Amino acid sequence: MIQVISVRYIKQYQIYIKFNDQKEGTLDLKDVIAQDPRPIFKALIDLQQFKKFKVAADTIVWENGLDLAPEFLYQKLQDKNK
């Protein structure tokens, strides 16, 4: 089971993420946030709100309640490194 074990803010919508299998790297979540029309995503266009996240329930959880599946984040990192 893939789990996020640490994450830190880099800049803009970029985060540095590390998984329990030791894969790690930088992800840019700008498109994920900007392209989803749901209000929970739209709230995170504000960078001050985007920065308010933590690792919980094996993934990233934002203060407004949004979480992204660890498998989704893992796949994004793998796709980026192809």
Summary of the structure (lengths in Angstrom):
residues: 82
radius of gyration: 11.8
end to end distance: 21.8
largest distance: 32.9
contacts: 214
relative contact order: 0.22
helix: 34%
strand: 35%
